[in-house]
Amino acid sequence: MKKVLFIVPYPTGEAPSQRFRFEQYFEILKNNHFQYIIKPFWSVRAWQVLYRPGYYFAKTGYFFIGVIKRFILLFSMRKYQFIFIHREAMPLGPPVIELLTGKILKKKIIYDFDDAIWLPNTSKQNRFVSWLKWHGKVNTICRLSWKVSCGNDVLADYAGKFNENVVVNPTTIDTDYHKPLTDSKNNPPVIGWTGTHSTAKYLALLTPALKELKKNHEFSIKIICDQPPAWDYEDFEFVSWQKEKEIEQLNSIDIGIMPLENTEWEKGKCGFKALQYMALEKPAVVSDVGVNREITDHGKTGFLCSSIEDWVDHLSALLKSETLRKELGKNGRKKVIQNYSVDSNASLFLSLFE
């Protein structure tokens, strides 16, 4: 039995980056004679307040508890063949745990990340600790690692400057779980967006397009998120995201949108929203940025947009035609199953431990 220790930021089953990069492979690891244990930095209680405004004393207390647990964890690392670190061992400060793990304990570190985390991108809620984030530690952790697992080519190109053993391991979808339920019968059609409070800021990019569309089309907007977005477009329905209802919630839309800015941070993103929409046979209308260009086949599984005019034209075409929505949706699911599903990526994920 090979033993793997997963050192991760968040509690199991809570954060999308963890759920869709490695947690959904746990059963596959078991079936291939692996034992594993997950050690999150933040407890469930800490997670519940982490991204809320305030709670500074609670967050500070939870942080120091996490630090103590990380150092205690070092004493049990000898029994593991692999140490899988997602993003970082500790959210603040230098890579002390990684240095001790790689240099002193000589363990095989598999370092996994799915964002351009070497760039500053601290949330508004926790901006007061941004100066402690130590973004430069990504380079050091890459050097220390046995293998580096990156969500796309942009991230892999960066990691390749510091480590020769880099694997492009895309964020994937469990297509047995993410599947269409029934044909939606929405009249008017529903344009939907899903995400967290940290990505809701991109919705503002679509305000001009949506206002223009309203002049000629009937449609509704559904926002599925952990918090209502602070958005200058008032005509939308907010649905509080619930893990146990996420498939039902997403199946209630007709068109999925994913606006992004075009900066180095966004180029490092792994297109997860587009994959979710496509897996559920919803046409994806996305910004023409980064990996979206690989995921979305323009005019076949969805549309790529570079301007407000693009958003208006492509959303208009989908709003007019249920047939087009269904055609692109079915094509999208086929592509996810073939290229971005857990089943299609299982052998590559297992190769990280070879």
Contacts in CASP RR format, 6 or more apart in sequence:
PFRMAT RR
TARGET T0000
AUTHOR 0000-0000-0000
METHOD contacts of the structure
MODEL  1
MKKVLFIVPYPTGEAPSQRFRFEQYFEILKNNHFQYIIKPFWSVRAWQVL
YRPGYYFAKTGYFFIGVIKRFILLFSMRKYQFIFIHREAMPLGPPVIELL
TGKILKKKIIYDFDDAIWLPNTSKQNRFVSWLKWHGKVNTICRLSWKVSC
GNDVLADYAGKFNENVVVNPTTIDTDYHKPLTDSKNNPPVIGWTGTHSTA
KYLALLTPALKELKKNHEFSIKIICDQPPAWDYEDFEFVSWQKEKEIEQL
NSIDIGIMPLENTEWEKGKCGFKALQYMALEKPAVVSDVGVNREITDHGK
TGFLCSSIEDWVDHLSALLKSETLRKELGKNGRKKVIQNYSVDSNASLFL
SLFE
1 33 0 8 1.000
1 34 0 8 1.000
1 35 0 8 1.000
2 33 0 8 1.000
2 34 0 8 1.000
2 35 0 8 1.000
2 81 0 8 1.000
2 82 0 8 1.000
2 353 0 8 1.000
3 34 0 8 1.000
3 35 0 8 1.000
3 36 0 8 1.000
3 37 0 8 1.000
3 79 0 8 1.000
3 80 0 8 1.000
3 81 0 8 1.000
3 82 0 8 1.000
4 29 0 8 1.000
4 34 0 8 1.000
4 35 0 8 1.000
4 36 0 8 1.000
4 37 0 8 1.000
4 80 0 8 1.000
4 81 0 8 1.000
4 82 0 8 1.000
4 83 0 8 1.000
4 84 0 8 1.000
4 353 0 8 1.000
5 36 0 8 1.000
5 37 0 8 1.000
5 39 0 8 1.000
5 73 0 8 1.000
5 77 0 8 1.000
5 80 0 8 1.000
5 82 0 8 1.000
5 83 0 8 1.000
5 84 0 8 1.000
6 22 0 8 1.000
6 36 0 8 1.000
6 37 0 8 1.000
6 38 0 8 1.000
6 39 0 8 1.000
6 84 0 8 1.000
6 86 0 8 1.000
7 39 0 8 1.000
7 41 0 8 1.000
7 70 0 8 1.000
7 73 0 8 1.000
7 83 0 8 1.000
7 84 0 8 1.000
7 85 0 8 1.000
7 86 0 8 1.000
7 89 0 8 1.000
7 97 0 8 1.000
8 18 0 8 1.000
8 38 0 8 1.000
8 39 0 8 1.000
8 40 0 8 1.000
8 41 0 8 1.000
8 85 0 8 1.000
8 86 0 8 1.000
8 87 0 8 1.000
9 15 0 8 1.000
9 18 0 8 1.000
9 40 0 8 1.000
9 41 0 8 1.000
9 42 0 8 1.000
9 86 0 8 1.000
9 87 0 8 1.000
9 88 0 8 1.000
9 91 0 8 1.000
10 18 0 8 1.000
10 40 0 8 1.000
10 41 0 8 1.000
10 42 0 8 1.000
10 47 0 8 1.000
11 40 0 8 1.000
11 42 0 8 1.000
11 43 0 8 1.000
11 44 0 8 1.000
11 47 0 8 1.000
12 18 0 8 1.000
12 23 0 8 1.000
12 38 0 8 1.000
12 40 0 8 1.000
13 19 0 8 1.000
13 23 0 8 1.000
13 243 0 8 1.000
14 44 0 8 1.000
14 47 0 8 1.000
16 195 0 8 1.000
16 196 0 8 1.000
16 272 0 8 1.000
17 86 0 8 1.000
17 87 0 8 1.000
17 114 0 8 1.000
17 115 0 8 1.000
17 171 0 8 1.000
18 86 0 8 1.000
20 171 0 8 1.000
20 172 0 8 1.000
20 173 0 8 1.000
20 272 0 8 1.000
21 86 0 8 1.000
21 112 0 8 1.000
21 114 0 8 1.000
21 151 0 8 1.000
21 169 0 8 1.000
21 171 0 8 1.000
21 172 0 8 1.000
22 84 0 8 1.000
22 86 0 8 1.000
22 112 0 8 1.000
22 349 0 8 1.000
24 172 0 8 1.000
24 174 0 8 1.000
24 342 0 8 1.000
25 342 0 8 1.000
25 346 0 8 1.000
25 349 0 8 1.000
26 36 0 8 1.000
28 342 0 8 1.000
28 346 0 8 1.000
28 349 0 8 1.000
28 350 0 8 1.000
29 36 0 8 1.000
29 350 0 8 1.000
30 36 0 8 1.000
32 350 0 8 1.000
34 353 0 8 1.000
39 69 0 8 1.000
39 73 0 8 1.000
41 66 0 8 1.000
41 69 0 8 1.000
41 70 0 8 1.000
41 89 0 8 1.000
41 90 0 8 1.000
41 91 0 8 1.000
42 50 0 8 1.000
42 62 0 8 1.000
42 66 0 8 1.000
43 62 0 8 1.000
43 65 0 8 1.000
43 66 0 8 1.000
45 62 0 8 1.000
46 58 0 8 1.000
46 59 0 8 1.000
46 62 0 8 1.000
46 65 0 8 1.000
49 55 0 8 1.000
49 58 0 8 1.000
49 59 0 8 1.000
49 62 0 8 1.000
50 59 0 8 1.000
50 62 0 8 1.000
50 126 0 8 1.000
51 123 0 8 1.000
51 125 0 8 1.000
51 126 0 8 1.000
51 197 0 8 1.000
51 198 0 8 1.000
52 125 0 8 1.000
53 125 0 8 1.000
54 125 0 8 1.000
56 128 0 8 1.000
59 126 0 8 1.000
63 91 0 8 1.000
63 92 0 8 1.000
66 90 0 8 1.000
67 90 0 8 1.000
70 89 0 8 1.000
70 90 0 8 1.000
70 97 0 8 1.000
71 97 0 8 1.000
73 97 0 8 1.000
74 97 0 8 1.000
74 100 0 8 1.000
74 101 0 8 1.000
74 105 0 8 1.000
77 83 0 8 1.000
77 101 0 8 1.000
77 105 0 8 1.000
77 107 0 8 1.000
78 105 0 8 1.000
80 107 0 8 1.000
81 108 0 8 1.000
81 353 0 8 1.000
82 107 0 8 1.000
82 108 0 8 1.000
82 109 0 8 1.000
82 110 0 8 1.000
82 146 0 8 1.000
82 353 0 8 1.000
83 101 0 8 1.000
83 107 0 8 1.000
83 108 0 8 1.000
83 109 0 8 1.000
83 110 0 8 1.000
84 109 0 8 1.000
84 110 0 8 1.000
84 112 0 8 1.000
84 352 0 8 1.000
85 98 0 8 1.000
85 101 0 8 1.000
85 109 0 8 1.000
85 110 0 8 1.000
85 111 0 8 1.000
85 112 0 8 1.000
85 141 0 8 1.000
85 145 0 8 1.000
86 112 0 8 1.000
86 113 0 8 1.000
87 112 0 8 1.000
87 113 0 8 1.000
87 115 0 8 1.000
87 117 0 8 1.000
88 95 0 8 1.000
88 98 0 8 1.000
88 117 0 8 1.000
88 137 0 8 1.000
88 138 0 8 1.000
88 141 0 8 1.000
89 95 0 8 1.000
89 96 0 8 1.000
89 97 0 8 1.000
89 98 0 8 1.000
89 101 0 8 1.000
90 96 0 8 1.000
90 97 0 8 1.000
91 133 0 8 1.000
92 129 0 8 1.000
92 132 0 8 1.000
92 133 0 8 1.000
92 134 0 8 1.000
93 132 0 8 1.000
93 133 0 8 1.000
93 134 0 8 1.000
93 137 0 8 1.000
94 134 0 8 1.000
94 137 0 8 1.000
94 140 0 8 1.000
95 134 0 8 1.000
95 137 0 8 1.000
95 140 0 8 1.000
95 141 0 8 1.000
95 144 0 8 1.000
98 109 0 8 1.000
98 137 0 8 1.000
98 140 0 8 1.000
98 141 0 8 1.000
98 144 0 8 1.000
99 140 0 8 1.000
99 144 0 8 1.000
101 107 0 8 1.000
101 109 0 8 1.000
101 144 0 8 1.000
102 109 0 8 1.000
102 144 0 8 1.000
103 144 0 8 1.000
108 146 0 8 1.000
108 147 0 8 1.000
109 141 0 8 1.000
109 144 0 8 1.000
109 145 0 8 1.000
109 146 0 8 1.000
109 147 0 8 1.000
110 145 0 8 1.000
110 146 0 8 1.000
110 147 0 8 1.000
110 148 0 8 1.000
110 149 0 8 1.000
110 352 0 8 1.000
110 353 0 8 1.000
111 141 0 8 1.000
111 142 0 8 1.000
111 144 0 8 1.000
111 145 0 8 1.000
111 147 0 8 1.000
111 148 0 8 1.000
111 149 0 8 1.000
111 159 0 8 1.000
112 148 0 8 1.000
112 149 0 8 1.000
112 150 0 8 1.000
112 169 0 8 1.000
113 138 0 8 1.000
113 149 0 8 1.000
113 150 0 8 1.000
113 151 0 8 1.000
113 155 0 8 1.000
114 150 0 8 1.000
114 151 0 8 1.000
114 152 0 8 1.000
114 155 0 8 1.000
114 171 0 8 1.000
114 269 0 8 1.000
114 270 0 8 1.000
115 121 0 8 1.000
115 155 0 8 1.000
115 265 0 8 1.000
115 268 0 8 1.000
115 269 0 8 1.000
115 270 0 8 1.000
116 154 0 8 1.000
116 155 0 8 1.000
116 158 0 8 1.000
116 264 0 8 1.000
116 265 0 8 1.000
116 267 0 8 1.000
116 268 0 8 1.000
117 135 0 8 1.000
117 138 0 8 1.000
118 135 0 8 1.000
118 136 0 8 1.000
118 138 0 8 1.000
118 139 0 8 1.000
118 158 0 8 1.000
119 135 0 8 1.000
119 264 0 8 1.000
119 265 0 8 1.000
120 130 0 8 1.000
120 133 0 8 1.000
120 135 0 8 1.000
121 265 0 8 1.000
122 129 0 8 1.000
122 130 0 8 1.000
122 133 0 8 1.000
123 197 0 8 1.000
123 198 0 8 1.000
139 161 0 8 1.000
139 162 0 8 1.000
142 148 0 8 1.000
142 159 0 8 1.000
142 160 0 8 1.000
142 161 0 8 1.000
142 162 0 8 1.000
142 163 0 8 1.000
143 162 0 8 1.000
143 163 0 8 1.000
145 163 0 8 1.000
145 165 0 8 1.000
146 165 0 8 1.000
147 163 0 8 1.000
147 165 0 8 1.000
147 166 0 8 1.000
147 167 0 8 1.000
147 352 0 8 1.000
148 156 0 8 1.000
148 159 0 8 1.000
148 160 0 8 1.000
148 163 0 8 1.000
148 165 0 8 1.000
148 166 0 8 1.000
148 167 0 8 1.000
149 167 0 8 1.000
149 169 0 8 1.000
149 352 0 8 1.000
150 156 0 8 1.000
150 158 0 8 1.000
150 159 0 8 1.000
150 166 0 8 1.000
150 167 0 8 1.000
150 168 0 8 1.000
150 169 0 8 1.000
151 168 0 8 1.000
151 169 0 8 1.000
151 170 0 8 1.000
151 171 0 8 1.000
151 270 0 8 1.000
151 291 0 8 1.000
152 168 0 8 1.000
152 170 0 8 1.000
152 268 0 8 1.000
152 269 0 8 1.000
152 270 0 8 1.000
152 290 0 8 1.000
152 291 0 8 1.000
152 294 0 8 1.000
153 168 0 8 1.000
153 291 0 8 1.000
154 267 0 8 1.000
154 268 0 8 1.000
154 290 0 8 1.000
154 291 0 8 1.000
155 268 0 8 1.000
156 166 0 8 1.000
156 167 0 8 1.000
156 168 0 8 1.000
159 166 0 8 1.000
160 166 0 8 1.000
167 348 0 8 1.000
167 351 0 8 1.000
167 352 0 8 1.000
169 345 0 8 1.000
169 348 0 8 1.000
169 349 0 8 1.000
169 352 0 8 1.000
170 270 0 8 1.000
170 339 0 8 1.000
170 340 0 8 1.000
170 345 0 8 1.000
171 270 0 8 1.000
171 271 0 8 1.000
171 272 0 8 1.000
171 275 0 8 1.000
171 340 0 8 1.000
172 275 0 8 1.000
172 340 0 8 1.000
172 341 0 8 1.000
172 342 0 8 1.000
172 344 0 8 1.000
172 345 0 8 1.000
173 275 0 8 1.000
173 276 0 8 1.000
173 279 0 8 1.000
173 336 0 8 1.000
173 340 0 8 1.000
173 341 0 8 1.000
173 342 0 8 1.000
174 341 0 8 1.000
174 342 0 8 1.000
175 279 0 8 1.000
175 333 0 8 1.000
175 336 0 8 1.000
175 337 0 8 1.000
175 341 0 8 1.000
175 342 0 8 1.000
175 343 0 8 1.000
177 247 0 8 1.000
178 247 0 8 1.000
178 276 0 8 1.000
178 279 0 8 1.000
178 280 0 8 1.000
179 247 0 8 1.000
179 279 0 8 1.000
179 280 0 8 1.000
179 333 0 8 1.000
180 251 0 8 1.000
180 280 0 8 1.000
180 281 0 8 1.000
180 333 0 8 1.000
181 247 0 8 1.000
181 248 0 8 1.000
181 251 0 8 1.000
182 251 0 8 1.000
183 326 0 8 1.000
184 190 0 8 1.000
184 251 0 8 1.000
184 252 0 8 1.000
184 253 0 8 1.000
184 254 0 8 1.000
186 220 0 8 1.000
186 252 0 8 1.000
186 253 0 8 1.000
186 254 0 8 1.000
188 217 0 8 1.000
188 218 0 8 1.000
188 219 0 8 1.000
188 220 0 8 1.000
188 319 0 8 1.000
189 219 0 8 1.000
189 220 0 8 1.000
189 254 0 8 1.000
189 255 0 8 1.000
189 318 0 8 1.000
189 319 0 8 1.000
189 322 0 8 1.000
189 325 0 8 1.000
190 219 0 8 1.000
190 220 0 8 1.000
190 221 0 8 1.000
190 222 0 8 1.000
190 252 0 8 1.000
190 253 0 8 1.000
190 254 0 8 1.000
190 255 0 8 1.000
191 210 0 8 1.000
191 219 0 8 1.000
191 220 0 8 1.000
191 221 0 8 1.000
191 222 0 8 1.000
191 253 0 8 1.000
191 254 0 8 1.000
191 255 0 8 1.000
191 256 0 8 1.000
191 257 0 8 1.000
191 315 0 8 1.000
191 319 0 8 1.000
192 221 0 8 1.000
192 222 0 8 1.000
192 223 0 8 1.000
192 224 0 8 1.000
192 253 0 8 1.000
192 254 0 8 1.000
192 255 0 8 1.000
192 256 0 8 1.000
192 257 0 8 1.000
193 203 0 8 1.000
193 221 0 8 1.000
193 222 0 8 1.000
193 223 0 8 1.000
193 224 0 8 1.000
193 225 0 8 1.000
193 256 0 8 1.000
193 257 0 8 1.000
193 258 0 8 1.000
193 273 0 8 1.000
194 223 0 8 1.000
194 224 0 8 1.000
194 225 0 8 1.000
194 241 0 8 1.000
194 246 0 8 1.000
194 249 0 8 1.000
194 250 0 8 1.000
194 273 0 8 1.000
194 276 0 8 1.000
195 224 0 8 1.000
195 225 0 8 1.000
195 226 0 8 1.000
195 241 0 8 1.000
195 273 0 8 1.000
196 225 0 8 1.000
196 226 0 8 1.000
197 225 0 8 1.000
197 226 0 8 1.000
197 227 0 8 1.000
197 229 0 8 1.000
200 223 0 8 1.000
200 225 0 8 1.000
200 227 0 8 1.000
200 229 0 8 1.000
200 230 0 8 1.000
200 231 0 8 1.000
201 229 0 8 1.000
202 258 0 8 1.000
202 259 0 8 1.000
202 260 0 8 1.000
202 261 0 8 1.000
203 223 0 8 1.000
203 229 0 8 1.000
203 231 0 8 1.000
203 233 0 8 1.000
203 259 0 8 1.000
204 231 0 8 1.000
204 232 0 8 1.000
204 233 0 8 1.000
205 259 0 8 1.000
205 260 0 8 1.000
205 261 0 8 1.000
205 287 0 8 1.000
206 233 0 8 1.000
206 257 0 8 1.000
206 259 0 8 1.000
206 311 0 8 1.000
207 231 0 8 1.000
207 232 0 8 1.000
207 233 0 8 1.000
208 308 0 8 1.000
209 308 0 8 1.000
209 311 0 8 1.000
209 312 0 8 1.000
209 315 0 8 1.000
210 221 0 8 1.000
210 233 0 8 1.000
211 233 0 8 1.000
212 308 0 8 1.000
212 312 0 8 1.000
213 219 0 8 1.000
213 312 0 8 1.000
213 315 0 8 1.000
213 316 0 8 1.000
213 319 0 8 1.000
214 235 0 8 1.000
216 316 0 8 1.000
217 316 0 8 1.000
217 319 0 8 1.000
217 320 0 8 1.000
219 319 0 8 1.000
220 235 0 8 1.000
220 236 0 8 1.000
220 237 0 8 1.000
221 233 0 8 1.000
221 235 0 8 1.000
221 236 0 8 1.000
221 237 0 8 1.000
222 236 0 8 1.000
222 237 0 8 1.000
222 239 0 8 1.000
222 252 0 8 1.000
222 253 0 8 1.000
223 229 0 8 1.000
223 231 0 8 1.000
223 236 0 8 1.000
223 237 0 8 1.000
223 238 0 8 1.000
223 239 0 8 1.000
224 239 0 8 1.000
224 241 0 8 1.000
224 246 0 8 1.000
224 249 0 8 1.000
224 250 0 8 1.000
225 238 0 8 1.000
225 239 0 8 1.000
225 240 0 8 1.000
225 241 0 8 1.000
226 240 0 8 1.000
226 241 0 8 1.000
228 238 0 8 1.000
229 238 0 8 1.000
239 249 0 8 1.000
241 249 0 8 1.000
242 249 0 8 1.000
247 280 0 8 1.000
250 276 0 8 1.000
250 277 0 8 1.000
250 280 0 8 1.000
250 282 0 8 1.000
251 280 0 8 1.000
253 282 0 8 1.000
254 282 0 8 1.000
254 318 0 8 1.000
254 325 0 8 1.000
255 282 0 8 1.000
255 283 0 8 1.000
255 285 0 8 1.000
255 315 0 8 1.000
255 318 0 8 1.000
255 319 0 8 1.000
255 325 0 8 1.000
256 273 0 8 1.000
256 277 0 8 1.000
256 282 0 8 1.000
256 283 0 8 1.000
256 284 0 8 1.000
256 285 0 8 1.000
257 284 0 8 1.000
257 285 0 8 1.000
257 286 0 8 1.000
257 315 0 8 1.000
258 271 0 8 1.000
258 273 0 8 1.000
258 274 0 8 1.000
258 277 0 8 1.000
258 284 0 8 1.000
258 285 0 8 1.000
258 286 0 8 1.000
258 287 0 8 1.000
258 292 0 8 1.000
259 286 0 8 1.000
259 287 0 8 1.000
259 305 0 8 1.000
259 311 0 8 1.000
260 266 0 8 1.000
260 269 0 8 1.000
260 286 0 8 1.000
260 287 0 8 1.000
260 289 0 8 1.000
260 292 0 8 1.000
261 287 0 8 1.000
261 289 0 8 1.000
262 287 0 8 1.000
262 289 0 8 1.000
266 287 0 8 1.000
266 289 0 8 1.000
266 290 0 8 1.000
267 289 0 8 1.000
267 290 0 8 1.000
268 290 0 8 1.000
268 291 0 8 1.000
269 289 0 8 1.000
269 290 0 8 1.000
269 291 0 8 1.000
270 291 0 8 1.000
271 286 0 8 1.000
271 291 0 8 1.000
271 292 0 8 1.000
271 295 0 8 1.000
273 284 0 8 1.000
273 286 0 8 1.000
274 284 0 8 1.000
274 286 0 8 1.000
274 292 0 8 1.000
274 295 0 8 1.000
274 296 0 8 1.000
275 295 0 8 1.000
275 336 0 8 1.000
275 340 0 8 1.000
277 283 0 8 1.000
277 284 0 8 1.000
278 284 0 8 1.000
278 295 0 8 1.000
278 296 0 8 1.000
278 301 0 8 1.000
278 302 0 8 1.000
278 329 0 8 1.000
278 332 0 8 1.000
278 333 0 8 1.000
278 335 0 8 1.000
278 336 0 8 1.000
279 332 0 8 1.000
279 333 0 8 1.000
279 336 0 8 1.000
279 341 0 8 1.000
280 333 0 8 1.000
281 326 0 8 1.000
281 329 0 8 1.000
281 330 0 8 1.000
281 332 0 8 1.000
281 333 0 8 1.000
282 325 0 8 1.000
282 329 0 8 1.000
283 301 0 8 1.000
283 302 0 8 1.000
283 303 0 8 1.000
283 318 0 8 1.000
283 324 0 8 1.000
283 325 0 8 1.000
283 328 0 8 1.000
283 329 0 8 1.000
283 332 0 8 1.000
284 295 0 8 1.000
284 296 0 8 1.000
284 301 0 8 1.000
284 302 0 8 1.000
284 303 0 8 1.000
284 332 0 8 1.000
285 302 0 8 1.000
285 303 0 8 1.000
285 305 0 8 1.000
285 311 0 8 1.000
285 314 0 8 1.000
285 315 0 8 1.000
285 318 0 8 1.000
286 292 0 8 1.000
286 295 0 8 1.000
286 296 0 8 1.000
286 302 0 8 1.000
286 303 0 8 1.000
286 304 0 8 1.000
286 305 0 8 1.000
287 304 0 8 1.000
287 305 0 8 1.000
287 306 0 8 1.000
288 304 0 8 1.000
288 305 0 8 1.000
288 306 0 8 1.000
288 310 0 8 1.000
292 304 0 8 1.000
293 304 0 8 1.000
295 335 0 8 1.000
295 340 0 8 1.000
296 302 0 8 1.000
296 303 0 8 1.000
296 304 0 8 1.000
297 331 0 8 1.000
297 332 0 8 1.000
297 335 0 8 1.000
298 304 0 8 1.000
299 328 0 8 1.000
300 328 0 8 1.000
300 331 0 8 1.000
300 332 0 8 1.000
301 328 0 8 1.000
301 329 0 8 1.000
301 331 0 8 1.000
301 332 0 8 1.000
301 335 0 8 1.000
302 314 0 8 1.000
302 328 0 8 1.000
302 329 0 8 1.000
302 332 0 8 1.000
303 310 0 8 1.000
303 314 0 8 1.000
303 317 0 8 1.000
303 318 0 8 1.000
304 310 0 8 1.000
305 311 0 8 1.000
305 314 0 8 1.000
317 324 0 8 1.000
318 324 0 8 1.000
318 325 0 8 1.000
318 328 0 8 1.000
337 343 0 8 1.000
337 344 0 8 1.000
338 344 0 8 1.000
END
